[in-house]
Amino acid sequence: MPPRSMLVTDQWSPAGLLDVGVRRARSVSIPDSVFRVLLALRKGQRRADPDCFVLASQSGSPVCPASIRMSKLKPIGRRLGMPWLSWQVLKRTHDALLCELRTRLNDELVVSSR
């Protein structure tokens, strides 16, 4: 596994952790900005267990994305006039912006190589 990456082998659902299976397990690169945040969160935890969740509640259980959506994301969306804001919308926006950035970088590489 490459440095500063994580291996995703489980998926959190309301029913608990589910094994994603060997075929769906994947390595995900962690950007520097996210790495710094995760490192700070990790240092602030009281647990020394290397297998514990990085994003955990006060009790040590994993933070449920639905809870964050309802307690943080939805109120932010309402204040911004975007009551439809969701994790899926953020992911699609991220993917679209990343695709656009890659296209622009590729275009600049083609122009600069001429």
SULJOJO-V57566 format. One record per pair of residues at least 24 apart in sequence whose ideal C-beta (glycine too) atoms are under 10 Angstrom apart, sorted by the first residue. I is the first residue (numbers start at 1). J is the second residue. Records with the same first field share a line. If there is no record, write none. Layout:
I = J, J
This chain:
1 = 27, 28
2 = 27, 28, 29, 30
3 = 29, 30, 35
4 = 29, 30, 31, 32, 34, 35, 38
5 = 29, 30, 35
6 = 30, 38, 54
10 = 62
12 = 53, 55, 62, 63, 64, 65, 66
13 = 64, 65, 66
14 = 64, 65, 66
16 = 61, 62
17 = 53, 62
